[in-house]
């Protein structure tokens, strides 16, 4: 029972982090503004804001799936890929994302994540 509760808290916590960052992309928070200024985003053939909103939508969807436990393995894999990309893009300056990546990888490969 304790393991099940811990597992739920782990996936919900990661989901809440993604929800906060996903919503932030729609409200113009610090990370949204930082992303808009990135050269790779500026090089896209559409306005930078569209890329920010697109990532915000992906992060919010990932968050809702993690929190609800639906399609948990695909959501955890998506979270891990996003976190790996963030770490690379920010040159490992946000080390908290290493821990979040560890949580996402654990959820992605844990047998309890089968849906």
Phi, psi and omega in degrees: 000317179298321180296321180294318179295316179299319179297316179297317179297319180298310182290324179292321179297314177298319178299320180295320177300313180295324179295316179298314180290325178295313178296323179301330179293335180270343182256002177074037180291183182305315184290327177295315179294321178296318181295320179301329183275350182293137181304321181295325178286320178296332183281350180293152183280014178228168180302142182304326181300327179295321177295319179297313179296321178299314178295321178300320178295317179296315179296319180293317177297315178302316180300313182296323178292318178296314182296318182281337183085003178281141180044048188299313181298310177299323179294319179293322177295317177299318178297316180297317179295319178297317181293321177298317179296320178297314179301316180293313182299324181264011177053042176060028179282335179258084189290343177299333181292339175295316178294318178297321177298319177301318178296315181297318179295318177302312180295324182292326185250005178282133180303333180289350182275358178293129176237000000 
